[in-house]
């Protein structure tokens, strides 16, 4: 019988002794509790910092020279980086990578206007990792003292940059840490105290919190990256960012790379104050949207939209779809209706807590759910491989969000499709979108087969049936419409 069963039976002397011992056990003090957990944390095995690449030869990485395209070979990058780039399947640079790396690898500051999905993250990570390999750290640094600092406005973007850094840096001996709010405060604090950090990726608020506790020292930063600076300005982070920048070495003694989707006068003034004689690079929104994403706009009505959406997903066998709604209540209703129609779905909006956001993103990333319904909280900093279609169930009220939304597909030169519904309530946004993109948006009426009535019995994929079973009877969504 298991030990627990013996204690519950109450028939043995040993059981009564066990109960007696438990009652007499001394209660831990707070200090003893903290010390015990610290000992347990120290016993956790550290993840490997590098992966051996001795068996790989750069000669197997063959990419033909093509007119008008820049290869990663053309930059004479260290072998460890070329190996990682080969593993990731990259061949030619995106425009922002080609223009940025020419300057940044030479140690110059860069100010770049580039949208998400252009490959800018890889550009600054390759710059950092190449610098580490070519100029190894010869000084002994204290814990929490990074060589490179990356600031980003949101948790999702920080987490994505960390994933990309680990992929590109898997053959480089570099310790990568991320700091962001919402979760894992104790774990992040322990990581800062336990190891020397090379690359620190963070949101401004959490970084300042640890800095006030003297757990972070920015005096040794050699490369500073400011990503999505315009959004940090919009979110009111600039006083915090200014405090952080002032804690790093003077701009003459560090390399700074400044990225922003838009370049307003306020953003430009920030760039000029934090960089030194920076090379200016501009990848315009219209180039990004037109070159990599096939854009379709359907003229429809509020009443037709649920049927059109269902038939697009089912008839075209779409497997990984990101759908944007303008409001939280619309997004919730849309998710419930899709699940009623037999389509596995999850929701991402500002009211979802951080733990759930991460879990839901991972389920979507792993293909466990077919559709992710989101508000614009997910339009930046979200990177999921193989999103083939982005659907704007509502046209965005902020026209610049259109580019951020469709940037979730067709990333880094891959092809993708954006589908927008223009109904009687939001089609007035089209002229503003055309002005932003600098081109006429072609609108079409949906084919008759896309307006076929939704069947009473909805076909489900096996994984969708399993997802519905896990929800349980008590959580079964109510049948309804997707109408706003």
Buried (B, 14 or more C-beta within 10 A) or exposed (E): EEEEEBBEEEEEEEBEEBEEEEEEEEEEEEEEEEEEEEEEBEEEEEEEBEEEBEEBEEEEBEBEEEEEBBBBBBBEBBBBBBBBBBBBEBBBBBBBBBBBBBBBBEEBBBBBBBBBBBBBBBBBBBBBBBBBBEEEBEEEBEBBBBBBBBBBBBBBBBBBBBBBBBBBBBBBEBBBBBBBBEBBEEEBBBBBEBBBBBBBBBBBEBBBBBBEEEBBBBEBBBBBBBBBBBBBBBBEBBEBBBEBBEBBEEBEEBBBBBBBBBBEEEBBEBBEEBBBEBBBBEBBBEBBBBEBBBBBBBBBEBEBBBBBBBBBBBEBEBBBBBBBBBEBEBBBBBBBBBBBBBBBBBBBBEEBEBEEBBEBBEBBBEEBBBBBBBBBBBBBBBBBEEBBBBBBBBBBEEBBBBBBBBBBBBBBBBEBBBBBBBBEEBBEBBEBBEEBBEEEBEBEEBEEEBEBEBEEEEEBBEEBEEBBEEEEEEEEBEEEBBEB
